[in-house]
């Protein structure tokens, strides 16, 4: 089993389309609180969102990546 594409899975920070899971649907209140200055309406794809979050504030982005790593660990168990 490969754990690729974790950025394209809904999580506690954002949701993606159930079938076109590269499509960003919306930020959760948790992500809005973490990045209050970000306008999430500008994003259509999850990868673009993640790239922008990382560029804006790498320290805060570590919380998002920690969630993705945790999801990966659960999938690989």
Secondary structure as GFF3:
##gff-version 3
##sequence-region A 1 77
A	DSSP	three_ten_helix	6	8	.	.	.	ID=ss1
A	DSSP	beta_strand	14	16	.	.	.	ID=ss2
A	DSSP	beta_strand	24	27	.	.	.	ID=ss3
A	DSSP	alpha_helix	29	34	.	.	.	ID=ss4
A	DSSP	three_ten_helix	40	42	.	.	.	ID=ss5
A	DSSP	alpha_helix	46	56	.	.	.	ID=ss6
A	DSSP	alpha_helix	58	76	.	.	.	ID=ss7
###
